[in-house]
């Protein structure tokens, strides 16, 4: 979860930390690398997203495509997802995510240090119920990620896909058959919840 634009933090979230807002690790604060452009999803946006997903996280098989701080994937684990796979290209960030899973004593989470788009181009080995896509802004990653998920068979029928992007991104290349369920614009940010074809 990175961009060249820094998001405002919630007053409950100190600099350099993400806060888990509900579930078994509610209130836990986990350190974030002081890396240029690393922007954890704000508490306000995260609370809205997980309100949308209230009935859909527990027991879900989850993929966090651009894990960054781990804010979304670790929140899903805290809310009793069956498993969460976090993909992260930066080696130091991926190593910190692995430390977070150890500190949380979580056997349901796994981290792959990988290029997400390359990883998704292979034939699917797992199908996911819920996918988070919060890539670095303005790098033309969001829609190719959606297309790879759909074309390579990574999604269960009716899977939910959360997409967080710059608000000016046009969506004509969203995969056929996906339905927009929820949408909000906040400043320069657009965040949407899609449902893949059944």
C-alpha positions in Angstrom: 0.0 0.0 0.0 2.2 2.7 -1.3 2.0 5.9 -3.1 4.0 9.1 -3.6 1.2 10.9 -1.8 1.0 10.6 2.0 -2.4 10.0 3.6 -3.4 11.7 6.8 -3.3 9.4 9.7 -6.2 8.8 12.1 -5.6 10.5 15.5 -5.7 6.9 16.9 -2.8 5.9 14.7 0.7 7.2 15.7 3.3 7.8 13.0 4.9 4.6 11.9 2.2 2.3 13.1 -0.9 0.6 11.9 -3.6 -0.2 14.3 -5.8 -3.3 14.2 -9.3 -2.0 14.8 -11.4 -5.1 15.6 -11.3 -8.8 16.2 -8.9 -10.9 18.3 -6.0 -8.4 18.1 -8.2 -5.3 18.5 -6.0 -2.3 19.5 -2.7 -3.9 18.6 -0.3 -1.4 17.0 2.3 -2.8 14.5 5.3 -0.8 13.3 5.6 0.3 9.7 8.9 0.9 7.9 9.7 4.6 7.4 9.9 4.0 3.7 9.2 6.7 1.1 5.6 6.4 -0.2 4.4 3.7 2.3 0.9 4.7 3.1 -1.2 2.4 5.4 -4.9 2.6 4.6 -6.3 5.2 7.1 -8.4 4.0 10.0 -11.4 5.8 8.6 -11.3 4.1 5.2 -10.5 0.8 6.8 -13.5 1.0 9.1 -15.7 1.7 6.2 -14.3 -1.2 4.2 -14.7 -3.7 7.0 -18.2 -2.4 7.7 -19.0 -3.3 4.0 -17.4 -6.7 4.6 -18.9 -7.4 8.0 -20.5 -10.7 7.1 -17.8 -11.8 4.6 -14.4 -11.9 6.4 -14.7 -14.7 9.0 -13.8 -18.0 7.4 -12.7 -16.3 4.1 -9.7 -17.2 2.0 -8.0 -13.8 1.5 -5.4 -12.4 -0.9 -3.7 -9.0 -0.2 -2.1 -8.2 -3.5 0.1 -5.2 -2.5 0.4 -5.8 1.2 2.7 -2.9 2.1 2.1 -2.2 5.8 -0.2 -5.2 6.1 -3.1 -3.0 7.3 -5.8 -4.8 5.3 -4.5 -8.3 5.3 -3.7 -8.3 9.0 -7.1 -6.7 9.8 -8.7 -9.6 8.0 -6.7 -12.1 10.0 -7.7 -10.3 13.2 -11.3 -10.7 12.1 -11.0 -14.5 11.8 -10.3 -15.0 8.1 -9.5 -18.6 7.4 -6.2 -17.7 5.7 -4.5 -14.6 4.3 -1.8 -14.5 1.7 0.2 -11.2 1.6 2.1 -10.4 -1.5 4.9 -7.7 -1.2 7.6 -6.7 -3.7 9.9 -4.9 -1.3 12.2 -7.3 0.6 12.4 -5.3 3.8 8.7 -4.7 3.9 8.0 -8.4 3.3 10.4 -9.4 6.1 8.6 -7.0 8.5 5.3 -8.6 7.6 6.7 -12.0 8.5 7.8 -10.6 11.8 4.2 -9.3 12.4 2.8 -12.7 11.8 5.2 -14.2 14.3 4.5 -11.6 16.9 0.7 -12.3 16.5 1.4 -16.0 16.6 -0.7 -16.4 13.5 -0.4 -19.6 11.5 -3.2 -18.5 9.1 -1.1 -15.8 7.5 1.7 -16.2 4.9 3.9 -13.7 3.1 5.3 -14.0 -0.4 8.1 -11.6 -1.4 7.2 -11.3 -5.1 6.1 -9.1 -7.9 2.3 -9.3 -7.7 1.5 -9.1 -11.4 4.1 -11.7 -12.3 2.8 -14.0 -9.6 -0.8 -13.6 -10.8 0.1 -14.5 -14.4 0.6 -18.2 -13.5 -2.3 -20.5 -13.5 -4.2 -20.3 -10.2 -3.2 -22.8 -7.4 -5.8 -21.4 -5.0 -9.1 -19.6 -5.3 -9.9 -16.7 -3.1 -13.1 -15.4 -1.5 -11.8 -11.9 -0.9 -9.0 -9.9 -2.5 -7.5 -6.5 -1.5 -5.9 -4.5 -4.3 -4.3 -1.3 -3.0 -1.3 -0.7 -5.3 1.1 2.2 -5.5 -0.9 5.0 -7.2 -0.6 6.1 -10.8 1.6 3.1 -11.8 -1.0 1.3 -13.9 -1.1 -1.7 -11.6 -4.7 -1.8 -10.4 -6.6 -2.8 -13.6 -4.0 -5.3 -14.8 -4.2 -7.0 -11.4 -8.0 -7.2 -11.7 -7.6 -8.7 -15.2 -5.0 -11.3 -14.1 -7.2 -12.4 -11.1 -10.1 -12.9 -13.5 -8.3 -14.5 -16.4 -6.1 -16.9 -14.5 -8.9 -18.3 -12.3 -7.8 -17.0 -8.9 -11.3 -16.0 -7.8 -14.1 -18.1 -6.5 -17.4 -17.5 -8.2 -18.9 -14.4 -6.6 -15.6 -13.4 -4.9 -15.4 -9.9 -3.4 -12.6 -7.6 -4.7 -11.7 -4.3 -2.9 -10.0 -1.8 -5.1 -8.3 1.4 -3.7 -7.0 3.8 -6.4 -6.4 7.4 -7.4 -9.9 8.9 -8.0 -9.2 9.8 -11.6 -8.6 6.2 -12.7 -11.1 5.2 -15.4 -12.7 1.8 -15.0 -13.6 0.7 -18.5 -11.1 -2.2 -18.3 -12.7 -3.8 -15.2 -13.3 -7.5 -16.0 -16.6 -8.4 -17.7 -19.2 -9.6 -15.3 -17.9 -7.7 -12.2 -20.6 -5.8 -10.3 -19.9 -2.6 -8.3 -21.4 -3.0 -4.9 -20.0 0.0 -2.9 -18.1 3.1 -3.9 -16.7 6.1 -2.0 -14.5 9.1 -3.0 -12.3 10.7 -0.3 -10.1 13.5 -1.5 -7.7 12.1 -4.1 -8.8 8.5 -3.2 -11.4 6.3 -4.6 -12.3 3.0 -2.9 -14.7 0.4 -4.3 -16.0 -3.0 -3.6 -16.7 -5.3 -6.6 -18.2 -8.7 -6.9 -16.8 -11.1 -9.5 -19.1 -13.0 -11.7 -20.9 -15.9 -10.1 
